[in-house]
Amino acid sequence: MGDPFLNRMSVNRERTSMILCYDDQTCEWCELDDAGDVQAKHCLSDHWIGLGQTVQHVLFIGTGQVAAITKEKTERWIHVFQKEREHIRVIQTLSLKLPFPVMQLAWQDGQLQLLFAVRHRSGTVQIGLYDPVQEKAEWVTPELDNLQFVFWAKTEREIGVNVGGAGRVYFYGKANGSSREIPYQEYAYPVMDKQGDRIAVCIPMEDGFCPGWMSVQERVVHGSLEHSEPFSELIRIQLDVDQQHILCEGILRGKWQYIQYTLDGEKTFELCDYPGTLTQAVHSRDKQNLIGKYESITTAPVPAKCRISESFGHITPLSVKHGDGPISNLVKQPETKYKHMRYGNAFIPYMDIHPEGKEQAVIYLHGGPHNCLLDSYSPVIARLYEAGVRVIGLNYPGSSGFGSDYKQRIQDDWGGVDADVIRLIREQVLGSYSAVSLYGVSYGAYLALLAAGRKPELWSNVVACAPFTDLSSLYAGGGAKLRSFLQTEIGELLQDKSALRDRSPLTYASALCEVDLQLVHGRNDQLCPVEQTEHLYREILKRKEPVEAKGRQLEMHIIDDLQHEVYAERIWAARAVHFLTQNRVIQPEQATKLR
C-alpha cells in the first residue's frame, strides 16, 4: 500500500485548525496561522487505535472541539476531543446506537447533535437529528423525493435542501402550534449556502449554471450573469457577508475552477487552467489564500494553498510531516494535452498523455457514468506513463463538466453512444497502434467489457474493476436507491429485455474469450454487486478450451473488505498495470488493418 494516504480533510469555520485523516487510521489536528500555514500538530488517533477501532468520521463541532465516530466490529462510538492550550484531551465517549448514516455533528444548546438521513422503502429520503445521550431522534424534514442535502445552519436551526430543481430551507425546533408540518421557505432555484439573511442560489442557464444571491426578505436574485461564462457544473458557493463576496467552485470544460465575486457582481479572483486539481478550498483567516486538497495524476492528495493574488494557480503544499517524512513536494507532472474528436455534430473531449516514441496505448474510462476525468490522482495512469504507455483519458458522452446536453446524451442509451465513441477513438485516434488496451472502473469497467465483447479484435488487454455485467439483474436485485437511479437513467431500456441483453457484457462472454481479461472487485461492494463479476467469470470459464487454445489470459481478483470507494484504484494499480503491459508486442505492419 505504500505511504499513508490522505483520504479526509476539513478546515474549521474559524480557519484556525485543520483535520487530516489517513487510510492507516491515523488522524491529526493541525493548528493554522492567519495565512493557512501549519504551526502545530496533535495526534487524535492514538485513542481509538489503542482500542482497536477504525475511524468513520472526524468533524469539527466547535472552535476547539472535534468529534470522531469510530467502529469496532458491530459497535460504533463517539469520541469528543477538546483543545486546551497545547494539549488535546478526550472529554466524552459515547456508544452510538443510531443505525443510520451520520452526515454531520455539532455541539448545540450544550449537547451533541447528529444529523442523519434515512432512505425509506418507497425511495424517499428524510433527514433527522439525533441526541446520542438521550438516544432520541426528531425529524427535521418530511419524506422527500430526490432530496439533495446542502447545508445545516446550526445557530439558525435551518436545513437547506434541493428538491426537484428548487431550493427549500426547513426551520426545525420552533413552535408550530398543533401542526406536525415542518415549516419551510421555498426558492425558485437550488440553494447553495446561507449566511445571516443572505442566501446563495444556483441559476440554471441554457449552457450551464451561474451563481446568484439574494436577501431572504427581498427575494430579488443578484448575480453577474452578463460577464461570466457559466459553469458546466457548479459544485459549491461560499457566502461571506462580512467581506461582501462569494466564492464559487465548479467545473468548466473539464477543469476544476474557482471564481470570486463581490456581492455587487464584480469578479475579483479566478483560478483556472492550472496543473492538477484543488478541491474543498476555503479562505484562510487573512482572506489572502485558499486552503484545500490538492492532487494531480502523479500526486496523491495533499493539503495545499493557493495565493489569491496569483490567478495562474501557483499551488504550494502545506508542510505537514506524517510518518517518516514531510508531505511537502509535488511530483513532476506528465505533459497532458486536452483534445477533442468530432462525433457527428458533437465534440468528444479527452486527455492525451503521450510519451514520445511509444507504440502501446490504453484508453482509460472513468466511472459514474456522470463523473468527469480530471487532472486528479490516478496511480494507474501514473504507472502507465512511467512504463512509456500512451493514455487516452476519455470523457465519453454522459460525463459531467461539459454542459447539460453532453451529460444527458446517454439518457436511456447506456452502452449506446458512449460505447460507440470508444470504438471510434480506437479507430481514428489510435488507428496506427497495434496494441491498444482498455481500463475501466465501475461504469467505465462496464463500458470496457461491452466494447471488448462487441469488437474483441480491436483490443489487446482489458482490465475491468468493480463492473456490473447484467443490466436486467442489476435492476432486479437493486435496493430502492439503485432502482430509482436506474429508472431515471434508463427507464425506457428497462422495458425492453432484448435491448438490455444487447447492452449487457454478460451477453458477450464468448467474445471476451478472445482478449486477455483481468477482473477486479471488492468483496463488500454495495453498489456494483461482486456476484455480477463472478457470474461473468464463470460464463467465460465455460469456454475454457477456446481460451486456452488462443493463449488468452483470464484473471479474477476479489479483494476482501473492499467497498465501492473513491481512490480504491491505488489498491490494485500495480497488478492492473502489470497485466496491461506484460504482453507488449509491437507490430506496426498490422496497423493498416485498423484504418
N, C-alpha and C positions, 0 to 999 in steps of 0.2 A: 504493500500500500504506500510505502514511502513516508514522507514527512506528514505531520498532522495537517488536515485540510480544513480551511475556514469555511464552515457551512452556515453560520448565522452571525449577523452583525446588526447592532442597533445603537443609536445615539439618543440620549435623553432629551427631553423638551427644552431644558435649560442649556444644552450644548456643553455641559461641564464634564460629562462622562460618556464612555462608550463600552459596550459589551461585545466581546469576541468569543464565539464558541466554535470548537473544532470537532472533527469526527472521532478523535480519541477520547471524547467525553470531557476534555478539559475546557474550562471557561474562565475568562479573565475580565476583570473590571478595570478599565483604563481611565485615568483622570486626564482631562484635556485642558489646555490653556486657551486663551482668547482666540488664537489663530487656528485651533484644532489639532495642535501637536500633542503627542502623548508625554505627560510629565511623570506619571507614576502608574504602577500596575499592581493589582491584587488578584490572587487566585481564589475563585469561588468553588471550584470543583472538588477540592480535597474532601469536602464534607460528604458529597454523595458517592464519590469514587470509593471512599473508605467504607461506605455502607453497601457497596456492590450494586449501586443503582445506575441507570442510564438516564440522561437528561432528554426531555422532550421540548420544553420551552424555558427561556430565560428572558424576562422582560423587566424594564423599569416600571416601578409603581409610584415613584416619587423622586424628589431631587436626590436624596441619599439612600434610597431603598430599591432593592431588586428582589423579585420573586422568581423562583425556579420550580418547575414541575418535573419530577423525576419518576422513574418506573422501576420496580423490582418484581419480576415475574408478572403477576396479575394485579399487583397493588401499585397505586400512584400516591405521590407525596408532594406537598407544597412546602418549600423552604423559603423563608423571608430573611434577607440579609440587610443589614444596616451599616452604613459607613460612619465611623466615629473617629474623627481626627485621622490618624494614619493607619487605622485598623478597620477590618471588616469582620463583623460577627453575626452569627445566626440568632435572630430574636424570636423566631417562631417556626415550628414544624407541625404540619397538619396532615392527616390522612385525607386523601381526596376521593370521595365516594361518587362524584359525578361521573356517569358513564359516557358522556358526550364530549366531542372535541372542544377544547378551550381555545378561543380566539385571542382574548386579551385579558389582562388582570389590572386591577387598580386598588389603591387604598382610598376608600371613600367613607366619609362620616365615621371615621375611627374603626373601620373594619375592612377586611379584604373582600373584594368583589371579583367574580369571574364572569366574563361574557362568553356565552357558548351558543352553539347553533344545533338545531335538530332537524333532520330531514324526515318528514313523515312518509308513511307508505304511499300516500297519494302523490308524492313528489314535491309537495310544498315544503318550504323552509320557514322555520320560526326561530327567533333569537330571544334568549333569556339571560337573566342574571342569577348567579348562584352565590350563596353565602356558605363557605366551607366550614365555618364554626357552627352555625345553627343548622347546617345541612338543609337549607331551604332555597327554593328557586321561585322566580317570578318571570312571567313573560313580559318582554318589552316591545315586541312587535306581534301582530297577528300572523297567522299562516299566510305565506305569500308565494306566488309562482315566480320562478326565475329571479329570485332575490339576489342582489349583489350588495354585500356589506361594504360600507365606505369609511365611516368614522364613528367614534364614540366620544362625544363631548361630555366628559365626566362631570365637570362642575355644573354645567347647564342641565345635566340629566337628559341628554339627547342622543338618539341613534340615527345616523344618516345611512340610507339605503337607496338603491335604484331598483325600480320595478317596471319592466316593460318600456324602457326608454325614458321614464320620468323619475324625478327625484322625490324622495319623501324624508322628512325629519320627524321622528316619533319622539314624543315627550312622555317620559315614564316617571313614576313616583310622585305624581301630582294628583290632587283630589279630583276625581271625575264624577262625583255625586254617586248616583246609583248605577251609572253606566259602567259596563265592563269593557267598553271600547277604549283602546289606547289612542289618545288624540295625536294628530299629526298635521304637518303642513306640507302640501304638495307643490312641486315646482315643475314647470314645463320641460326643463332639461335635466339630465342626470347631474346629481350633486357630486362634488369632489372634495370639499373641505368647508369648514365653518369656523370662524373666529369672531367672538362678540356678535354683533348684528350683521356681519358681512358673511356672505356665502358664495363659494366658487362653484361654477357650473361648467359642464362640457356641452358645447353647442355643435350639433351635427351639421356639417356642410355637405355640399354635393361631392366634394373630393377629399373629405377628411373631417377633422374635428378642431374647433378653436376654443380657447378658454374665454370664459366670461365671469363676471362677478356682479353682485347686487347687494343692496341693503335689504334686510328682511322686511322693513317697513315699506320701502318704496316699490319693490318688485319690478324695477326697471333694470334690464341687463346692460352692463357696460362691458366693453371689450376693445380689441384692436383688430377687428376683422378685415379692415381695408388694407392694412400694411403688412400682413404676415401670411406666409404660406401655411395652410392648415397642416396639423399633424396627421400622419396616416393612422396613428394610434396615440391617443392622449392618455398616458398612464396615471399621472398624478398631478395635482395642483396643490401648492402650499401657500396659504394666505399668511401675510404678515401685516396686520393692521397698524402696528407701531411704526414700521418702516414704510408703510404705504406701498407695498409691492406684492406681487405674486410670482412664484417660481413654478414654471411648467416643465414637466418631464414626459417625454414621449418618443415615439419612433417616427422618423420621416425618411422615406425612400430607403428603408432597410438599415438605418443608423440611429443609435440612441442619442437624443439631444436634450439640451436644457435651454430654455428661454425665460428671461426675467422681464417683467413689465412693471411699470408704476401703475397705481390704480387709476391714473389718468389715461392709460393706454399706450404709454411710451415704452419702447423696447430699450432696456438698459444693459442687457447682457445676453450673449448667445454662445453656447458651447456646442460645436458641431464639427463634423469632418475631422475627428481626432482618432488616432490609433487606439484600438481597444474599446472597452465599454465601461462607463461609470454608471452605476445604478444606486438607488436608495439614497441619493445625495441630499444633504441638508446643509443649511448655512452654519458656519462656525459662529461662535459667540460675537466676534467682531464684525460679522457680516461680510468679510473680505474673501472668504474661501468657501468652497463646497467640500464637505466630507462625505465620502461614500465608499462603496465596494467597487474596486477596480479589477478587471480581468481582461485578458486577451486570449487569442488562440493558444499562445505558448505560455501565458502567465496565469497560474492559478489565482483565485480570488485573494485580494489583499486589501486592507484598509488604506485609503489614499485620499489626497486632497488636491483640489484644483483652484488656483487663484482666480478670482472673478475678473480681474482686470486683464487676464491673459485669455482672450477669446479663442485662441488656436489650440487650446487644450493641452497645456503642459501639466501633466499629472504626476504628482510626487507621492510615492508610497510613504505612509506613516511608519516611523521606526518603532517596530514592536518586536521584541525578542520572544520567540516561542520555541521551546525545545532547545536544541543545541546551537541555534544561530538566529540572527535577526531576519525579519521579513522586511527587506528594505530595497531590494533591487528588482527591476523589471527585466524579464528575459527578452532578448532581441527578437523582434517581430519578423516573420517571413513577409516578403512582398505580396500583398493581396490586391488584386485588381477587381474592380466591380464592373461587371459586364452585363449584357442582356442579349437574348436571342429572339428574333421575331417568330411569332406563332400566330398565323392569321393576322388579325388586326391588333394583336396584343404583343407586349414585350415580356419575356420571361427573364427575371433577374437572377444572376448567380455570381458567386465569388470564385475567382480563379487564382489558385495558389500553385504557381508553376515553376518548379526548379528547372533551370536551364538544361537542355540537352537530355531530358529524361523521357522515357518512352512508355512507362506504365502510368495508368490513371485510375482514380477511384472517384465515383460520384457519391457524395455524402448527402444523405436525406434526413432532415430533422424530423422530430415528432410533432404531434399536435392533434389534428392537422393544421391548426391555426397558429402555430408558433412561427418564429422568424429566426433564421440563421443569421446571427450577428457575429461581430468580431469578439467573441467571448470564448471562455476556456473550453478547449476540446483536446484532450490528450491523444485522441485518435488522429485528428488532423495534424497535430504537432509531431507525432511519431511518424506519420506517413511522409511529412515534409522532410524530416531528418533522414528518412530512408530514400529520399530522392524520388518520391511519387507525386505526380501532379494530382491535385484535388480540386474537383468542381463541387462547391457547396451550393446546392440548388434550392432556391426559394420557389418551389413549384406553386402552381395556382392553388389558392386556398391559404397561402401564407399571410400572416399579418405584416403590417409595415409598408404596404404598397397600395393602400386605398381600399375602400369597402367593396368596390366592384371586383377587384382581384381576389379579395378574401372570400367572396361569395361564389367564385367561379366553380367550386366543386359542390355546390348545393345540389343534393340528390344525384351526385355524379362521382362518388368515391370510386377510385380505381378507373376513372374515365380519362378526362383531360389531363389530370396530374400524372397518370402512368404513361400516357402518350408523350408528354413532354420529356420524360426520362429517355424514352426511345429516341426522340429527336435530338436530344443533347448528345447521345451516343453516336448517332449517325452524322450529325452536322458539325458539332464542336470537336468531337473526339474520333472522327472517322479515320484519321491516319494512324490510330493506335490499334495494335493487335491484341493488347492485354488491357481490358477495362473491367473493373470490378464494381460492385455495389455494396455500400454500407448504409444501414438504416437503423433507427431506434424508434420503437413504438409505432406510430402511424408510418414513419419512414421505413421501418422494417417490413410492415405490411406492403408498402409500395415496392420495395426491393424484391420481395418474394413474388409479387404479382408480375412485375416487369420481367424478371428472370424466367418465370414459368411460361409466360407468353412467347418470349423470344430468347430461349436459352443459348442460341448460337452467338448472341451478341456479347455474352458475359463470360469472364474467366472465373472469378470467385465471387461469392455472395456471403456477407455476414449480416444476419438479422437478429437484432437484440430486442427482447421484450415485444415480439409482434403479436398481432391477432391474425388468425388464418381462416376463419369461417364466420362471415358476417351474420348468417342466419342464427347460428348457435350463440354468437356473441350477444345478440339481442335477446334471444330466448332465455339465456341464463343470467342476464344482467340484473342489477338492482335498479331501484326506482330512478336514481340519478343518471345511470348509464342509459337506461331505456329512454328517459326523457331527452337526453342529449342526442341519441341516435334518431329519435322521432323528428327532432328539429333538423338534424343534418341530412338524413337520408330517408325521410318518411315515405316518399314515393317508391324508392327502391325496395323498402321492406314489404311492399305489396306484390312484388314481382320475384318469385322464387328463382326463376330462370336467370334474371339479372343478378341476383345475389350470388348464385353459383358462379357465374361468369366473372364476378369481381372478387372472388374468394381464392386466395392462394392454394387452399386445400384441393381445389379442382385440378390444379396443375402439378400434383405430386409426381406424376410420371415424368413430366418435362424437367422438373427440378433435379431429377437424377443426372441430368446432363451437365450440371455445373458443380463446382466444388462449393459446398454449403456448410456454413457454421451457424448453429442456432444457440443463442444465449438467453437465459431467462432467470428471473429471481423467483425463488420458491414462494415468497409471500406477496407477490404482485397482486394487488386488489383491483387493478384497472384492466390490464390485459391478462386474462387467465393463463397461467402456465400450462394448463391442460391443453390449450389450443396448440401450443408449440409441441408438446409431447405427442399429440394426435398426428400432426403433420409429420413428425419424425417417424412414427410407426408406419404411416402410409408410405413414406419413401422407402423404409426398410423392407416393405413387401416387394419392392422392386430391387432387392439387394443384388441379385445376379447381374442385371444390366449395369448397376452402379460399379460393381467390381470389374466387369468386362471393359468398361471405358476408363478405368483407373481414376474414377472420381472419388473425392473425399466427402464424407458426411460426418459432421460432429454435432453433438448437443451437450451443452454445459448448463446445468441447473445450479444456481448459486443459493445456498441456504441462507435464510434470514434476510434476503434482499427483497425490498419492496420496489414499487414503481416510483423512483425518486430522481430529483434533479442531481446532476453530476455523477450518476451511477456509472457513467462511461469510464471513469477512471479505474473502476474495479476490473473491467475486462479489456482495457485498452491494449495492453501488451499482447494478450492472447489473440485479440482480433487483428491487430496489425501484423503479427507474425503469420497468421493464416492468409491475410490478403497479399502478403509479399513473398511467401515462401516458394512459389512456383512461377517466378517471373521468367518467361521465355519470350524474347523479342524477335518477332518475325515480320519485319517491315514489308516483305514482299506480299504478305497476305492482306495488307491494309486496303488494297483496291476493292476487295470484295465487299467492304462496308460502305462504299461511296454510293 
